[in-house]
Amino acid sequence: MARILITSAIPYINGIKHLGNLVGSQLPADLYARYQRGRGNEVLFLCATDEHGTPAELAAAKAGKPVADYCAEMHEVQAGIAKGFHLSFDHFGRSSSPQNHVLTQHLAVKLYENGLIEERSETQMYSPTDGRFLPDRYIEGTCPNCGFENARGDQCDNCTKQLDPVDLINPRSTVSGATDLEMRETKHLYLLQSKMKDQLEEWIDTREGWPLLTTSIAKKWLTDGDGLQDRGITRDLNWGIPVQFDGAPWSGMDGKVFYVWFDAPIEYIACGKEWVEAGKGADWERWWRTDKGADDVSYVQFMGKDNVPFHTLSFPCTMLGSGEPWKLVDFIKSFNYLNYDGGQFSTSRGRGVFMDQALEILPADYWRWWLLSHAPESSDAEFTWENFQTSVNKDLADVLGNFVSRITKFCRSKFGEAVPEGGEYGDREQTLIEELSTRIRAYEGHMEAMEVRKSAQELRAIWVAGNEYLQSAAPWATFKEDPEQAAAQVRLGLNLIRLYAVLSMPFIPGAATQMLEAMGAQDAAWPGDVAEALSALPAGHVFTVPDNLFRKITDDEREDWQTRFAGVRD
């Protein structure tokens, strides 16, 4: 039994995430976690809310609430939405947790002791209009590299180049829009990433099979311009993990907190401690420390391409630089962007369909299927309502839903609500078993390789194979001439429903659970031998005809939603 540690990029606290965020990290991570559990492996799947930084302060101020209260409320909201999408986290933590405070401060001290943190006096952007220093993400301007007009002070979303606010052309405050920004002196701690360049490059070269998207972004940051730059890891803010604390080897850092991009990835580990202390698990160190047993863990991270630089460079700098035996990521599955109807999804600009809105319209499985089967792996993808309607209606309603409905209703009408006995499987059935055996092994291969789209295509082909068999065997016609043979055909069809439920659980867990329950299937074991799996429900086994698994989306609904979500969310 393999041990697999899975983390997805932790969603920021300032509002409900859109579908682009979902498909870029949490959803494919859940797909992989569910698959590995289905194969009998030991999985620890962790996620959390990212709660520090100016965006949280500003969102709380806008809501008229203390920032701690706002974050606590939004954590519950995001946890509820994650549950609504059937995201199977073992623990959904918080980066503001006491565990993350302790671990972040501990790692900062270790880095300082190892000569990788130093104090620097510098000038930073200050907004007299706002009466505060402006963190990088709250300064926008034109990117000097590609000309994108809405580049942030830390990074350009268009070309992914790492930036400093002073690099921006025509910088402005995103708080007030003020352009009368000035530079003022302040003191901060810097992580000396430049000292780690060779070690990082060597470490990246030892990672096997990383997607081209992941390695190309990492290498670009290592070599572009002057190469990997030292990074400020503290900010002049009120909300966050304090830089000045008992045992800190520095002084004069009162009123400063650690940069959100320093403490947020550390929450992956702290989340493991939260998991244990919440009574959900035991011994977090066997997952996170190689001296405690984590050397045999396979650690996989899922994220959008904009998060790759921090997870391939800055976070590994922290962990390697600490000199402690932490488990580092083995594989980073990164995704391109999902765009929305000719533009971009955007949380800050309120563009697109958001996760709570999606669940109000349709059950989670409709969205899960479309998003995963159209995952932006090799290039950016685009959500359109026409494509969504077509995919749901053809794949879910016409192929899978129709198969389940036809075979169960036919059995009830001719044999009752129990698996019929009689008849033997013939050449047609053996041909189907052979095809399914080949396809299931291919499906497993794509899932192991985290090839999300190819996995969805193979799963759909498995569903189609059952439909083609049913159409060819035509038990409704066979029944007139040979009821016993029709019974065998129906028995195979009912067993196919159980098999489809097991195979489909990673993609559409709601419908898969409904199928298993309708079939009265206690055994949801992954199919090794397909012929054996297709006899799991013996003659006489009682089932019920399930409610319609999927309904079709009408043209009127599609047009209504297209109009409803054409504007910007309030």
N, C-alpha and C positions, 0 to 999 in steps of 0.2 A: 504494500500500500504506500503510494507516494504521499509526500506532505507538500502542500502547495499553499503559499502565502500570496494573497491577492489584495492589492489596494487600487482604488480609483482616485483620480484627482479630487480633492475635497472641494465641494461647492462653497462659494462665498455666501456669507450670511445676508447680504443686503438685497433681499428680495427672492422671489421664486424664479427658478431657472427655466430656460426655454428648451425646446426639443433638441436644439443643436448642442447644448451642454450635455444633455442626457445621453445622446448617441456617441459623444466624444469621449466618455469615460465610464460613468456608472453602469450604463446598460450593457455594453460589451463585457465589462468586468463581471456583471451578474451572469451573463450568458456562460462565460468560461467557468465561473464558480459552480453554477448549477450542473454543467456538464461533468466537471471533475468529481463532484459529489455523486452524480449518477453512476460514474465509473467505479465508485467505491473508495475513492481517495480521501485523505484527511485534508480538509480545506479550512483556512482561516481567512475570511473576507472582511476587510476593515474599511470603513470610511468615516467621515466626520464633517462637521461644518467648520469652515475657515472664518474665524470670528474677529480677528484683529485688524488694525489699520484704520486709516481715515474713512474709507467707505462705510464702515460700520458706525463710526461716530456721526457721520453726516446723515445716514439713513435713520439713525435713532433720533437725531435732532429734528429731522423732517417729520417723524412720527410723533414727536413730542414726548419721548420716553427716555429714561436713563439708558445708557448704552448697554449695561449689563442685562437689564430687563428686556430690552429689545432683542438682544441676541438669544436670550433664553426662550422667548416666545417664537422667534423665527426658527430656532433649532427644532422645536416641536412641530412647527408647520412643515419644515422640510422633511423631517422624519416621517410625518404622516403621508406626505406626497410620495416619498420613496416606498412606503408600504403599499400605497395605492398602485404603484407600478410594479409591485411584486419584486422589489430589489431585496435580495436575501442576505443582507449584511449580517455577519455574526455580531458585530457591534457598530453602532453609529454614534461616534463620539463628538467631542467638542474641543477645538484647539485652545479654548480658554480654560480648559480643565486644570485643576491643581497638578495633575500628573504631567501635563505638558509644560507648565511653569517650571517645575523642578527639573525635568529632563533638559529643557532648553537652556536653563541657567548652568546646569552641570556641563553640557557640551561646550558652551561658550568658555567656561573656565578651562576645560581641557585644551581647547584650541589656543587659548591665550598662553597656557603653560608650554605648549609645543611651538610657540613662536609664530603662530598663524593669525593672531589678532593684534592689532596695534591701534593706539589712539591717534587720531588726526584732527587737526583744526582745519576747518574748511568754510567756505562760504556756500550758502544754500539759498534757494529762492524763498523770498519772504513776500507776502502780500499785505501791504498796509491796509488795503480795503477789507481783507478778511481778518486781519490782526493775528496772523499765524504763519509759521513756516508751512510750505506746501509740500507734502510728500510727492514723490515722482508721479504717481498715478493720478494726481489731481492737478497736473499741469499738462496741457495739450498744446500742440502746435504742428508745424509742418516738418515732416521727417527730412533731414538733410541727405539721407541716402536715396530715398525713392520718391520723395515729393508728396507722400500721403499727408493730407491736411489735418487728420485727426490722430496723429501719433501721440502716444503717452510719453511721459517723462522718463519711463524706465525701458520702454520697448515699443517698437512699431508693430502693430498688429498686421500690417500689410506685408512687410518684408522680413519681419521677426528680428530685425537688428536691435541689439542691446544699445540703449541710449542713456544719457544723462540729461536732466532738464536743460542745462546750458547749451546742449547740442541743438535743441529745437529752434526752428525759425518762427518768429512771431509767437512766442509762448504766451499762454493765457491761463488764468485760474479757471478750473472747471467748477469751482464752488460758486463764484460770483461772476465769472467772465472778465474779471479785471485784467488789464494788460500792463498796469503800472507796477510790474514786479521788480524787485530789487534783490541784490545779493547781500546777505548778512552773515557774519561769522558765527559758527557754532562748532562744538566738538563732538566727534562720533567715533565709534569703533568700526574698524575695517577688517574684513576677512581677506587675508592675503592669498587670493586664488592664484595669482601669478606664480607663487612658489610651488603650487600643486600641479602646474600644467603638464609636466612630463609624466607624473604619476597618474594623472587623470587620463592622459592619452593612452598610456599603457593599459590602464584598467578598461577603457572603452574598447581597445583592440582585443581584449580577452572575452568580450561579450559575444556570444555566438548567435547568429541568425537574427540579429536585430533588423527590423524593417528599414529599408533604405531611407524613408522619411526621418526616422529617429537618428540614424547615424549621420546623415547629411547635415541636419541641423546642429548636432553636437560638434561635428568637425568644423563647421562653418564658424561657430562661436570660438573654437579653439584657435583658429588660424586667421580669421579676418582681421585686417588692420594690424594693430599691435598685439593681437592675440588675446588670451584670457586676461581680463582686468580684475584688479582688486575691487571688492564690493563693500559698500557701506551696509552694515547690518543693524544699525540703530536709527531711530527716528525721534523727532521732537513731537511726541504725542502724549495724550493722557491715558488712552485705552490700549492695553497690550501687556506683554510680560516685562516687568521692570528690569532695567539694565543694572541699576544699583540695588544690591541685596546683600544680606549677611554672607560673608565669605567671598564676595567679589574682589578680585585682585586689582581693581581700578577704583578711582574715586572721581567725584565731580560729575557723575552721570545721572544725578537726580532729575526726575521729570522726563526721562527718556525711556523708550521701550524698544524691544527688539523689532527689527523690520519683519513685517508679516511673512515675507518670503524666506526668512530665516527660520521662524518658529513653525510655520504651517507644515512643511514636510516632516518635521520632527514629531508632529502629532500622529503620523502613521504608527510610530513606535509607542507613543504615549497612549494611543487608542487601545493597544494591546494590554497595557496596564489597566486602563479603564474597564476593559472587557473582563479581566480577572476580578477586579475589585467590585464590579457589578454582579458578581456571582454567576457569570455566564460561562466561564472557562477557568482553566488552571494553567499556571506556569507559562506566562507570556515570554519568558526568556528563551524557552526552547524553540521559539519561532524567530527571535530577533538577535540572539547572541550565539556566535559560532562556537564559543567555549561552553555553551550550555545545550548544545544539540542542534543548533540551527544550520550546521554545515551540510545537512542532508535535506534542507528545505529548498524548494524551487520558488523564487520570489518574482512575481510578475506585476508590473504596474500598467495601468491603462490611463491614457490622457489625450487631450487635444494637442495639436502641434505647437500651440503657443506656450504650453507648459513644459515642453521638452528641454529647453536650455537649463531650466532650474533643476530638473530631475536628472539630467545627465552630467551636469557640471557643479552647480552650487551645492545641492544637497550631498552628492558624493564627496565634495570638498570637506563638508562638515563631518561626515562619517569617517572618511579615511583620515582626515586631519586630526581627529580626536585620539587616534592611536589605540582605540578600544576595539574589541572583536565584534563589531556590529555586522549583521547580515545585510549585504548590499544587493541591489536588484540584479536579477539574472536576465530579465527580458522586459523591455519597454514596448508595449503596443501603443503606437501613436496614430492619431486620426487627423485627417484634413478637416476642413470646415463643411458643415451642412448649411447651405444658403436657403433663403426663403423667398419664393416667388420673384426671382429677379434681383433680390437684394440680400442683405445679410441679417441673420438673427442677431439681436443685440439686447442684452439685459439692460445696459445703461440707457439705451435709446428706446427700449420698450417695443422692439420690432419682432413680430413673429408670434407663433403659438407657444404659450407657456404651459408648464407641466400641469398646473391646476386646471387650466382651461381645457386642456386635452382630455383630462379625466371626466370633466363635466359633459363632454360631447359623446365619448365612446369609452368602453372598457379598455383597460391597459393593453390587453393582448393585440388589439388592432394596431395600436401605436408601436408596440414592441416589434411586431412582425415587419411593419413597413420600415421602421428605422434600421433594424438589423439587416434586413434584406437589401437595403440601399445604403449601408454604412459607407462613409466617405474614406475609404482605405487608400486607394491608389491616387485619388484626386478629390477635389471638392465635389460635393454632390448637391442636389437642389431638391427641396421639398416643393411639390406642386399639388394642389388639391385634385387635379385630374388624375395624376399618377397614383396618389393615395387611394382614391376611389377605385381605380382599376385594379390595383394590387389587392386590396381588401376583398373586393367582389370576386375576383378570379381565383386568387390563391386560397383565401380562408373560407369564403362562402361556397364557391363552386367546386373546389377540389376537396378540401378536408371536411368542411361542414356537410356538404352534400353526401359524401361517402358514408359518414357516420349516420346521417338521417336515413338514407336509403336502406342500409343493411339492417339496422335495428328495427325500423318500422316494418320491413318485409318479414323479418323473423317473427315479430309479434303477431302479424296477421296470419301466418301460416303454421308456426310452430309454438307460439306463445313466448313468454319472456324468460326463456331458458335456452342455453346452448343446445341445439338439436343434436341427436345422435344418429348414426347410420351413415353409410357411404364411405368411400375411401378417397384420398387425394390421388389425382391422376397426373398426367403429363403437364397439363396446364398449370396445376398447382405447384408442381415441382419446378417448372420454368420460373414462376413468380418467386419461389423461395430462393432460387439461384440468383435471380436479378437483385432481390432485396439483400442477399448476403454480400454481393459485390458493392452495392450502393451504401450499405451501412458501414462497411469497412472504409469506403471513400469518405463518408460523412465523418467518421471518427478521425481520419487523417486530417481533414480540413479543420476540425475543431481543435485537435491537438496543436496544429500550427497557428491557431487563432486567425484563420482566414474566414472572416465573418460572412461575407457575401457568398463565398463558395459553399460554406456550410449550409446557408439558407437555400441555395439553389439545389443542393443535393437532398436536403430534407423535403423540399417541394417535389422533387423527382420521385422520392419514395412514396409520397402521398399519391402522386399521379399513377404510379405503378399499380396501386390498389384499385384506383378508379378504372384503369384500363382492364384489369383482371375482372372486376365486377361487370363491366360492360360486355366483355367477351364471354364470360361464363353465363351471364344472364340467368341467375337462379330462378327468377320469376317465370322464365320460359322453361327451364329445366324441370321445375316443379310439376308441370303439367304431364311430363312424360316419365320422369324418374325422381320421385320425391326424396329418395334416399341420397341420390347424388346432389340434389339441391341442398339437402341438409349438410352435406360435407362442405359445399361451397359457402353456405351461410356460416358454418362453424369457423371456417378459415377467415371469413370477413369479420366476424366478431373478435377473433383473436388479433386481427390486424388493428382493430381499434385500440386494444390494450398496447400493442407494440407501438403504434403511432403516438400514444400518450407518453410513453417512456421516452421515445426519441424526441418528441416535441417539447418536453418539459423545460429545457433551457430557453427556448424561444417564446413559447406561449404557455406559461405555467398555469394560468387560470383555466384555460380550455383543457389543458392536459389533465389537470386535477379533476375537472368535471367529467372527462372521459373515463378516467380510472374509477371514479365513484359510481358512474352509471354502469360500468362493467362489473362492479363489485370486486375489483381486482385488489387483492391484498399484497400481491407480489409485484413490485415495480422494478425488478432487477433488470439491469442493462442486458440486452440480447447478445449472448456470445454465439451460441448455435441458433440460427434463425428458425430452423425447423422445430427445435425444441421450444423456442419462444412462441411459436404459432400454435402450440398445443397447451399453453399455460391455462387456458379456460377450458376445462373438460366438458364433455356432454353432461347436461343436467345442471350446469352452473347457472345460477339465476342472475339476471341483469335487469336494468330498467332502461326504457327509451329516454335518452336525455333531451332536455330542452334544446331548441335550435342553437348550435354552438355560435354561429356568426350570422348576423343579418346583413343584407346588402345596403350599401349607402346609395341613396337615391340622388338623382340629378338635382332635385330641389334642395336637398340638404347640402350637397356640395356647393351649389351656387350661394346658398345662404351663408355658409361658413366662409366662403371666399370673400364675400362682402363684409362679413362681420370682422374678419381678421385682416382686412386690407389696411386699416389705420394703425395708429400707435396706441399701445396700452397706456391707460392713465397711470 
